[in-house]
Amino acid sequence: MGLYGKIRCETAKISGKFAMNLVKLGKGMGKSFPGYLFLNIGTDNCLKELAKKPGIGSIIITGTNGKTTTTKLTSLLLANDTEISYNYDSNTINAIATGLLRDNIELGIFEYGIRDIIHAIPDKVCELIQPVGVVYTNVSREHTLVAGVQNPFNSYLKAKQLLSAPMKNGIVICNADDPRTAYIGKRKEADTHVTYYGLEIDMNDKSSNTDVYCPLCGEVLSYTIKYSNQRGIYSCNCGFKRPKPDIMLTELIKDFNEWTVKIEGNIYNYNHKKLIPFNLTIKTPVFGLYNLYNLLCAVTSYISFTPTPEKIENTIETISKTLDLSILPPGRFEIVKLNNKLIGMGQGDNGDALKANIQFMEDYIEDNFGFIYTTPDTGEDDIFEDHFNALLLSKPKKVYVVPGRTSIEAARKYYEEINKKLDAEFYPLAYEDMPKRRKEIIKLIHKSPYPYIIVTGCGPEHYMWAELKSELKKHIK
Ligand SMILES: [Zn+2]
């Protein structure tokens, strides 16, 4: 890099850091603005240089669901052992650059969301940042219509794959139970180290019965066990099968207020270049199977990158003591006792997330239940299709259909589909009057004759779900 190039990168860095000090004073765009400024003044080469700052390197976490929770948990664990910088929830290269502007860090831990190839630059991000870890949570279909353009699942999967494609050094971490991330891992094994995590527990969700296609040959996969949706133990005639996990969740004990899990294995540590054996018992909040995957993924990332593997047990113990539901996003599905009803409520924007919410609540349902379903928007028919499938299999006594997004007409169309197969009612509540929509949903909960109620589907995380939950909790006597 010439003198001019160096000056340009220095100027970019100074401006970025200046912005970082400014945004500390205010709220809002703090997570990405300094990086935005840095990238506007500096070149790609400046980012490449900046990315060399962390002593160990950077870890990028991606997937359809669970990215934020996994990023937070991984950061909590690694921060106990070393100096880190992290960024979650912003999902852009600007946010990654912001995180890298921090001084004296050993590890950068960044969430990176990829919806499709056109709107993200996954392979470029990988080339510029040169991550030492790329971590996959899961891949299922979502946001099928991005900025008005159809986004077929294959190109979505391809975009996820590209994030680790240029990687030649470091560890790719994949969910063995999810055939799509396992496929990404299988393809990377020739280039670099791949670590797989998965469940080894006695559990078979018979209601996860939709066909899942082999990412290698396109045939229908056969499953001996299904944990949830596409996650399970699968194989295909072409030879593709679930890889054996290097780290496994082997025991799950569910109490009403607390869960206990056992995680064991023997996985490769990047800093020490050797396998680390471990056997851990972790107490967690009651947060659903979904978050167990996030926890397992975070523990895998932690053990892979901690510079002090001898501290693993202590760190896990220290951090698990501080864990509560506040680690999860504000729209998270929660179970609330309201007088003599049990209500499960929270966001479920895609089929996989909604299904996870139902599975979580099913542990508690012992009688008939009502389902308040908030619909997707216009043009989101395939999200509806996945939602409807999960809805049908859960067998609610009654479905109360409410628009989750803006279009009341789309919601009505979805309601008409539901009403053909289930007892359903439609409530055309406008997006523009969200306080009224929330109030009516709470009225429905009170009015419904069933002792168990699930409230889930689409809707804005803060404006609808977080508010709705806090308003509901005011009714607890
Ligand atoms: Zn196959």
Boltz pocket constraint, residues with backbone or C-beta under 6 A from the ligand:
constraints:
  - pocket:
      binder: B
      contacts: [[A, 214], [A, 215], [A, 216], [A, 217], [A, 218], [A, 219], [A, 236], [A, 237], [A, 238], [A, 239], [A, 240]]
      max_distance: 6.0
